[in-house]
Every structure is written in C-alpha cells, then in structure tokens.
Amino acid sequence: MPKKKFSETKVGQFLKKIAPKIIQTAGHLIPDAGVLGLVKDLIKKDDAITPQDKEKALKLLEMDSIEMQEISKRWNSDMTSDSWLSKNTRPMTLIFLTVSMVFLILLDSLNIDFGVSDQWIDLLKSLLITVYVAYFGSRGVEKFKSFGSKL
C-alpha cells in the first residue's frame, strides 16, 4: 500500500468536514510519526471541534497510525525473506508499469493505428502514480530517517 497524503487518510477525510484548517496545514504531507503527532496536537488544541469529534478524530488517527506500522512491518518482512520474488515484487511492478507506459507512448507517437480506451489509460496512470509514490516516497523517507538517526 502506498504512502498517501495525510488528507487521504481516514482521519484526513474526517477532518476535511470538521476542521478544514488542519487539512490546509498538514493535508499535503506524507504521514509519519512526526506528522501524526503534529496533527494530534492540532486536533487537541482546536476549540472549534466538539469533544465527540475530537475523540472520533483521535481514534481515526490511531487507526491510520496502526495501518502505517503494519504496512512497514509487511515490507520489512518481505525484505528479510529468503524468497527472491517477495524481495523483488515492487521493483518488478515498477519496471513493468514504466515499460508499459513507454510502449503506449511510442505507439501513440508513431501514429500506428492502435487505440487504447481512456479507461485503461486512466488505470495505468493511477497505478503508475501509486507505485512511484509508494516506491520512491517510502524509500526516500526510510533514507531520511536512517540519515537522521546517524546525526
């Protein structure tokens, strides 16, 4: 599962309705422990949010945090596995989707009479964005965290 922006998480969707200022502040960020901690503080300090909505938002925040931890555990488990396939599924998916995109671009640019439905193009675009963000975004965060821990 890819890293999604905070505004796309369960708590982000809920806060769009009850506390749009928080989403304007943190909605574009990729959630991690620091971002979730910041949002937790913003929720607690926002007087415009009712106590019931605060409680619900904090529960959703906890659910999103657990979901991210479980994804990280699964990815770490894949990398420590002895299976070649589990270690290389994400890179192979990235390569396949990128080659597919380049192939379709070439077919389109060579004016070959070959039509692809807009639905398939939209699907490929969505998959590519998801895989690129998950692969490169998560690897960038991991490298940043490992670099920060060395300081």
Backbone as a ProteinNet text record, in pm:
[ID]
protein_1_A
[PRIMARY]
MPKKKFSETKVGQFLKKIAPKIIQTAGHLIPDAGVLGLVKDLIKKDDAITPQDKEKALKLLEMDSIEMQEISKRWNSDMTSDSWLSKNTRPMTLIFLTVSMVFLILLDSLNIDFGVSDQWIDLLKSLLITVYVAYFGSRGVEKFKSFGSKL
[TERTIARY]
85.3	0	90.2	58.3	142	125.2	233.5	221.4	124.7	23.3	-73	-59.1	-106.4	-102.4	-194.9	-166	-245.6	-392.5	-420.5	-560.2	-635.1	-563.5	-626.2	-645.3	-598.1	-614.8	-756.2	-791.4	-924.7	-947	-848.5	-864	-860.9	-784.3	-779.7	-913.9	-980.2	-1113.6	-1213.3	-1203.4	-1294.2	-1267.6	-1140.9	-1106.8	-1142.2	-1150.4	-1192.8	-1329.8	-1414	-1550.5	-1556.5	-1481.2	-1498.1	-1389.3	-1272.6	-1161.3	-1076.9	-1130	-1056.3	-923.4	-909.2	-781.7	-666.4	-695.3	-590.8	-548.1	-644.5	-612.5	-533.8	-566.6	-489.7	-345.7	-324.1	-189.6	-110.1	-173.1	-97.3	-146.7	-246.3	-306.6	-214.4	-115	-26.2	92.3	110.6	225.6	204	313.3	308.7	310.7	209.1	202.3	315.9	376.3	471.6	450.5	533.9	512.7	512	599.4	606.1	482.1	437.1	317.3	195.1	183.3	67.8	69.9	187.4	198.2	155.4	196.5	157.3	6.1	-52.4	-197.1	-270.9	-219.3	-281.2	-285.3	-175.3	-171.4	-269.5	-277	-370.7	-515.6	-546.6	-682.8	-715	-623.1	-647.3	-663.8	-590.5	-592.1	-702.5	-766.2	-867.8	-999.3	-1035.8	-1157.5	-1284.1	-1271.9	-1388.9	-1440.9	-1361.8	-1400.8	-1470.1	-1585.3	-1658.4	-1581.1	-1602.4	-1532.4	-1558.9	-1681.7	-1712.8	-1633	-1625.7	-1549.4	-1399.9	-1351.2	-1209.6	-1180	-1269.7	-1250	-1249.1	-1344.2	-1350.6	-1226.4	-1183.7	-1064.7	-940.1	-927.5	-810.9	-812.1	-930.7	-939.8	-902.7	-951.1	-915.9	-765.8	-709.5	-565	-487.2	-534.2	-468.6	-480.5	-597.8	-615.7	-521.9	-506.9	-415.4	-271.6	-236.3	-101.1	-73.2	-168.6	-153.1	-142.3	-223.7	-219.2	-80.5	-23.6	109.9	215.5	204.3	300.4	293.2	172.1	154.3	210.3	191.5	247.2	399.4	458.1	604.1	654.1	582.6	622.8	618.6	512.6	499.4	612	644.4	751.6	886.1	908.9	1033.8	1042	929.8	926.1	959	905.6	936.8	1086.5	1147.9	1290	1380	1335.8	1418.4	1388.3	1291.1	1253.1	1364.4	1365.7	1460.3	1408.5	1284.7	1222.7	1264.7	1316.8	1355.9	1234.4	1122.3	1001.6	949.1	944.3	890.7	980.1	1110.1	1201.4	1191.5	1148.6	1153.5	1017.8	910.1	777.8	757.5	787.9	767.8	857.1	985.9	1066.7	1020.6	979	932.8	802.1	715.7	591.2	621.8	714.3	756.3	812.2	895.8	955.7	847.9	760.2	654.9	565.5	520.2	431.9	503	629.3	705.5	725.2	760.8	777.5	644.7	535.3	402.7	371.4	402.1	377.2	460.5	588.1	675.6	627.8	586.9	535.3	412.4	319.3	199.7	234.5	331.6	375.3	435	517.1	576.8	470.6	375.7	268.2	190.8	167.2	93.5	174.9	303.8	386.8	422.4	416.7	448.3	326.2	213.9	89.5	45.9	70.4	24.4	-124.4	-200.9	-345.1	-374	-363.6	-381.4	-449.7	-568.4	-642.3	-646.9	-633.6	-643.7	-755.3	-845.8	-957.5	-906.2	-975.8	-937.6	-941.3	-1027.1	-1034.4	-902.9	-841.9	-715.2	-602.1	-607.3	-505.5	-517.3	-640.4	-661.4	-614.2	-641.5	-596.4	-443.7	-378.5	-232.6	-175.5	-235	-188.5	-201.3	-315.2	-336	-236.7	-217.2	-122.3	19.7	58.7	193.6	216.1	121.4	135.9	145	57.8	57.4	189.6	237.4	360.8	482.1	489.6	602.6	605.5	489.9	486.6	522.3	467.1	496	642.7	697.1	834.8	935.9	928.8	1028.8	1000.9	873.7	840.3	880	846.5	878.9	1029.1	1097.5	1243.1	1311.1	1257.5	1313.6	1294.8	1178	1150.7	1242.3	1258.9	1346.4	1489.6	1539.5	1676.5	1691.3	1588.2	1593.1	1596.8	1514.1	1510.9	1643.4	1701.5	1829.1	1940.8	1933.5	2032.6	2016.5	1890.6	1863.3	1906.6	1897.1	1936	2087.3	2163.5	2308.7	2362.3	2278.3	2322.8	2327.8
-118.1	0	124.8	215.1	328.9	427.8	511.7	623.9	722.8	759.7	855.9	985.1	1091.7	1220.1	1215	1298.9	1299.8	1325.4	1410.8	1442	1320.8	1216.1	1096.2	986.1	1007.7	907.7	914.7	817.6	816.4	942.9	974.9	1094.2	1220.8	1220.6	1336.3	1362.1	1254.8	1267.7	1321.9	1274	1320	1467	1504.3	1642.5	1742.4	1697.5	1787.4	1846.3	1766.4	1810	1897.1	1859.3	1928.3	2030.4	2017.2	2108.1	2133.2	2206.1	2227.4	2301.2	2377.3	2447.4	2349.1	2239.4	2138.7	2075.8	2047.8	1988.6	2087.3	2216.3	2317	2320.1	2295.1	2297.9	2172	2055.2	1929.9	1834.3	1871.5	1779	1729.7	1809.4	1770.7	1686.1	1671.6	1599	1448.3	1374.5	1229.1	1193.7	1120.6	1093.8	1004.3	1044.7	963.7	997.4	946.4	968.2	1117.8	1195.6	1339	1412.7	1383	1448.5	1409.6	1281.6	1238	1300.2	1314.8	1381.7	1527.5	1595.5	1735.1	1746.6	1658.9	1662.5	1631.2	1538.4	1505.9	1630	1704	1828.4	1931.4	1943	2038.9	2003	1874.7	1830.6	1864.9	1833.2	1858	2006.2	2091.9	2235.5	2311.8	2250	2320.3	2327.1	2447.4	2467.1	2458	2466.1	2460.2	2316.9	2219	2078.7	2035.4	1970.9	1923.7	1809.6	1788.8	1677.9	1542	1520	1392.4	1378	1487.2	1482.3	1467.8	1530.9	1514.7	1368.5	1307.2	1166.7	1078.4	1103	1024	1047.8	1174.6	1206.7	1140	1140.7	1078.2	926.8	864.9	720.6	689.2	771.8	752	772.1	868.6	894	772.2	712.6	592.4	476.7	463.3	357.7	377.1	502.5	530	499.1	531.3	504.6	354	277.4	131.6	74.8	126.7	80.8	103.9	221.6	252	161.8	134.3	45.9	-95.5	-143.4	-277.8	-287.9	-183.7	-182.5	-187.7	-108.3	-107.9	-244.9	-307.6	-441.2	-541	-532.3	-625.9	-604.9	-478.2	-450.5	-494.9	-474.2	-520	-671.8	-736.8	-882.7	-933	-865.6	-902.6	-893.3	-788.3	-766.6	-865	-917.2	-1013.4	-1157.8	-1175.2	-1308.3	-1369.3	-1500.9	-1571.4	-1581.6	-1540.4	-1553.2	-1438.8	-1475.4	-1374.9	-1294.8	-1364	-1299.5	-1193.6	-1224.9	-1127	-1003.5	-1020.6	-906.3	-819.3	-878.1	-806.1	-775.1	-803.3	-777	-629.2	-542.6	-398.4	-343.7	-375.8	-325.6	-379	-506.4	-562	-496	-464.6	-394.3	-256.3	-187.8	-55.1	-61.8	-157.5	-172.6	-206	-300.3	-339.3	-221	-146.9	-33.9	76.4	99.7	202	160.3	34	-15	-8.7	-43.6	-35.2	108.5	202.8	343	387.5	352.9	392.1	327.7	202.5	132.3	204.5	243	314.1	452.4	518.2	649.2	633.7	529.6	505.6	473.6	388.9	358	483.4	567.5	690.8	786.7	797.8	894.2	848.5	719.2	667	665	715.1	721.5	585.4	482.3	348.7	341.5	281	272.2	171.2	218.1	133.9	219.3	180.8	261.3	195.7	276.7	230	310.8	242.5	308.5	401.8	512.5	608.4	545.6	447.8	379.8	309.5	245.8	175.9	275.5	387.1	490.4	546.5	573.1	623.2	522.5	394.6	290.2	285.6	287.8	285.8	407.5	522.9	645.5	633.2	585	569.5	470.1	357.9	258.7	313.8	383.4	439.7	539.4	628.4	727.6	657.8	560.7	488.2	417.2	346	269	361.3	467.7	561	626.4	671	734.7	634.3	513.4	411.4	371.7	350.8	302	410.8	522	626	710.4	735.4	813.5	741.4	613.1	538.2	517.1	495.4	477.6	608.1	719.6	848.9	875.3	840.6	858.6	767.6	641.1	547.9	599.5	649.7	700.9	825	911.9	1032.2	996	896.8	853.8	791.7	708.7	645.2	748.9	850.8	957.8	1039.5	1068.1	1147.1	1075.1	942	867.5	863.4	889.9	890.2	1020.7	1124.1	1255.4	1263.2
0	0	0	-85	-96.9	12.8	27.7	118.7	58.2	133.9	83.8	162.1	103.7	171.5	291.5	390.1	511.2	481	384.1	351.4	297	255.5	200.5	303.8	426.5	531.4	587.7	671.1	732.8	814.8	896.8	980.6	895.5	788.1	698.4	633	587.1	527.3	629.4	751.9	858	891.2	900.4	936.5	826.8	701.9	593.7	624.5	687.5	717.7	842.6	946.7	1074.7	1106.6	1045.6	1076.8	952.3	854.8	729.9	748.8	858.4	882.4	904.3	971.5	996.2	864.5	777.5	647.1	562.1	570.7	495.9	544.1	673	729.9	697.3	713.4	705.4	597.9	519	423.6	315.1	277.3	166.7	212.6	343	395.7	388.2	377.2	384.5	532.7	579.4	723	771.6	880.1	953.6	1099.8	1186.9	1330	1364.3	1302.9	1331.6	1285.2	1165.5	1111.8	1193.5	1226.8	1304.7	1444.3	1502.2	1631.9	1623.3	1516.2	1494.6	1479.7	1399.2	1377.9	1508	1585.8	1715.5	1804.2	1808.2	1886.7	1832.5	1699.5	1638.7	1671.8	1668.3	1700	1845.3	1935.6	2078	2108.9	2036.8	2065.7	1993.2	1893.1	1814.3	1892.1	1935.9	2014.8	1930.2	1798.3	1710.4	1693.8	1732.5	1719.7	1848.8	1834.2	1952	2018.2	2148.7	2216.8	2152.1	2103.7	2038.1	1908.3	1830.6	1705.5	1732.4	1840.2	1876.8	1907.5	1985.4	2021.6	1897	1806.8	1683.1	1597.1	1585	1505.6	1562.8	1694.6	1757	1737.9	1740.7	1714.8	1569.6	1476.7	1335.6	1314	1384.4	1375.9	1424.2	1532.3	1583.8	1484.6	1421.3	1321.4	1202.8	1156.5	1045.9	1085.3	1209.1	1257.2	1259.8	1309.6	1314.5	1173.2	1081.5	942.8	882.3	906.2	851.9	913.8	1043.7	1109.3	1051.9	1027.1	972.4	830.4	751.5	615.8	622.2	711.6	726.6	770.2	863.6	908.7	793.5	711.9	599.1	499.3	469.6	374.2	429.8	559.2	620.9	619	642.6	637.5	497.1	396.8	258.3	232	282.1	253.4	327.9	440.9	514.3	473.5	386.5	340.4	254.1	249.9	163	20.5	-1.4	-132.1	-224.4	-339.9	-438.9	-484.6	-502.7	-553.3	-456.7	-327.4	-232	-222.4	-241.7	-237.1	-361.9	-472.4	-599.5	-661.6	-593.1	-648.4	-677.4	-581.1	-602.7	-714.1	-717.5	-829.6	-965.6	-970.1	-1097.1	-1141.5	-1047.1	-1080.3	-1134.6	-1071	-1116.6	-1258.5	-1284.4	-1418	-1520.9	-1489.2	-1583.4	-1619.7	-1519.4	-1546.3	-1625	-1594.8	-1667.3	-1812.9	-1836.6	-1973.7	-2048.2	-1982.2	-2045.3	-2087	-1998.5	-2029.9	-2149.6	-2150	-2261	-2390.4	-2384.5	-2502.4	-2559.1	-2474	-2520.2	-2574.5	-2515.9	-2566	-2705.6	-2723	-2854.5	-2959.4	-2924.5	-3018.7	-3057.1	-2961.1	-2987.7	-3074.4	-3046.6	-3120	-3261.4	-3287.3	-3420.9	-3511.9	-3463.7	-3539.9	-3592.8	-3516	-3550.6	-3517.9	-3607.3	-3587.2	-3476	-3354	-3237	-3131.5	-3090.4	-2993.8	-2856.9	-2756.6	-2618.8	-2552.9	-2488.6	-2422.6	-2312.4	-2296	-2191.5	-2052.6	-2033.2	-1903.5	-1870.8	-1970.8	-1947.7	-1922.7	-1993.2	-1972.2	-1831.6	-1786.9	-1650.5	-1546.6	-1572.2	-1480.1	-1474.2	-1589.3	-1592.4	-1521.3	-1544.5	-1478.4	-1327	-1279.6	-1135.2	-1075.2	-1143.9	-1094.3	-1090.8	-1196.6	-1200.8	-1087.8	-1067.9	-960.8	-825.7	-803.7	-676.6	-653	-754	-738.5	-723.2	-801.8	-789.7	-652.5	-603.7	-471.1	-363.3	-373.2	-272.2	-274.4	-393.1	-402.5	-369.2	-439.8	-420.5	-297.1	-268.4	-149.7	-22.9	-13	107.8	121	9.9	16.8	57.4	11.1	49.9	197.2	250.1	392.4	473.8	429.6	500.9	504.1	391.1	386.1	473.7	472.1	554.4	701.8	741.2	881.1	922.3	833.8	869.6	875.1	790.1	792.9	920.6	958.4	1078.9	1204.6	1206.3	1325.7	1344.7	1237.7	1246.9	1300.9	1301.1	1350	1499.1
[MASK]
+++++++++++++++++++++++++++++++++++++++++++++++++++++++++++++++++++++++++++++++++++++++++++++++++++++++++++++++++++++++++++++++++++++++++++++++++++++++

